Amino acid sequence: MPAERAVHVVAPFAGDSLQGLTWALADQLDVVARAPGELLDRLGPDTRRTVIVLPDVRSEDVAEFAGKLAGLAHLRLIVEARTGTAPHEALTGRGWAELDLDLEQWTDPQRFEEWGAAHPPTFGVDATA
């Protein structure tokens, strides 16, 4: 995969805590940062293109920090937030691309049913039987 298409950091479970997100990003990016401002200071001079994924953001503070990260031109962010929540509102209206996966144009019920039929659930089933 070309480097410009690689995901460099995924910070699962950091969607609630700005401090947890800071530590997770610093760890995965191999920098030392104890606070959000320190992380921005460390990432600013390092102009390597970096893609960061922040799934399930539930904190408005984390969403606001994502906006600060996005201010660094060499960083690319993919941020997930539920529609209608405070984090979503904090991310909306900044001129960023927004993909609402609930819109009909992104769903195909027939194809999903075909996939479901081809991949029946296995939970609760003894796979050795």
PyMOL commands that set and color helices and strands:
alter all, ss='L'
color gray80, all
select helices_A, chain A and resi 3-5+18-28+36-43+60-70+86-91+104-106+109-118
alter helices_A, ss='H'
color red, helices_A
select strands_A, chain A and resi 9-10+50-54+75-79
alter strands_A, ss='S'
color yellow, strands_A
deselect
rebuild
show_as cartoon
